[in-house]
Amino acid sequence: MNKLPVAILILFLLLAGCYRQAVQPEEKAVLVKVYTVEPQTIPVDFNLIGIVRSSHSVEIRSRVEGYLQSINYKEGSFVKEGDVLFKIDPRQFEDAVREAQANLEKEQAILWQAQQAVSRYKPLFEQKAASRKDLDDAMANFLSEQASVNLFQARLDEAKLNLSYATITSPISGYTSNARFQEGTFISPSSSGELTIVSVTDPVWVIVNVSDYYFLLSTREVQKQELIVPDNYDFDVSLILSDGSEYPQHGKVSFISPLFDESTGTLSARAVFPNPNNVLRPGQFVKIKATGAVRPNAIIVPQESVMQAMAGQFVYVINEENRAETRNVETGDWYKEYWVILSGLKKGDRVITAGTIKVKDGTLVKVIKSK
């Protein structure tokens, strides 16, 4: 067998392989921008939805029963303390006052007569012209009549009080709601309920409800000193109205409930706001932002560097060989244009922020700009 052609074929293949190896292109680095992680202290804002409530709301109810004679205020208007709101027909109460007055005067006359009897029997007893029993009986009758006078005086006071209740005034200064009943309606304390509501609107309360999860997460961070809140929860609180404008007055937290609401699983908190121009009204929904807390040694990265995969969020970091490496991260809140990173990154990590579309694990990269 001729071995020459075989040798020539092997030589040809070796030369071809060397040629392909020689012309294989050099790996080109992908140009990227990076952000170098540097822990820092950042402010933390708590953004929640709140509802405006009156800081002092009073249900106006009748204390006596009778026919509603008149409504003496303009519904929805501002009233001052002592202003008359309603009047109940007073005639039955006036009659009761006159009857109680007459009964009292009658008892006072009987008391005077009993007092005169004591005055007569006392010197007679001293002169032994009357017995001890006669004087004791006169004294007992006087004391009994004195008690009767006191009883009828109390009844007169009660009648006058009921008469005063026929005129229903506002116990506070504030804005009124609509009248629940119209003139001529029979009003009863036991069944009629409230006649109207008077509400103080300067200052107002803003009530927020914090979820169980959010509260526990924040509490855990405070315990680990990953989150520092103001002493006594002295947050500075601002409001954003429904039209996107910021309410000009700032408020302060005045109450945080120690208990969760069983029906909603939330914790209630309250902030107080001045409301001199009556911009805020009870029942109004607002966005609330509480500032004053800080997060020390926080790790943040630009939002565009964080990507989402089936397994969760991740970023690309550059390793010591200048190659891209996938790093799974856990994100927290936003801070300006940054994500707060709870886990997955450390000081000095170089996170790719631009050029990621051409990058995958192991890609050679070249930094053109960094933050």
Secondary structure, 3 states (H helix, E strand, C coil): CCCHHHHHHHHHHHHHHHHHHHHCCCCCCEEEEEEECCCEEEEEEEEEEEEEEEEEEEEEECCCCEEEEEECCCCCCEECCCCEEEEECCHHHHHHHHHHHHHHHHHHHHHHHHHHHHHHHHHHHHCCCCCHHHHHHHHHHHHHHHHHHHHHHHHHHHHHHHHHHCEEECCCCEEECCCCCCCCCEECCCCCCEEEEEEEEEEEEEEEEEEHHHHHHHHHHHHCCCCECCHHHCCEEEEECCCCCECCCCEEEEEEEEEEECCCCEEEEEEEECCCCCCCCCCCEEEEEEEEEEEEEEEEEEHHHCEEECCEEEEEEECCCCEEEEEECEEEEEECCEEEEEECCCCCCEEEEECHHHCCCCCEEEEEEEC
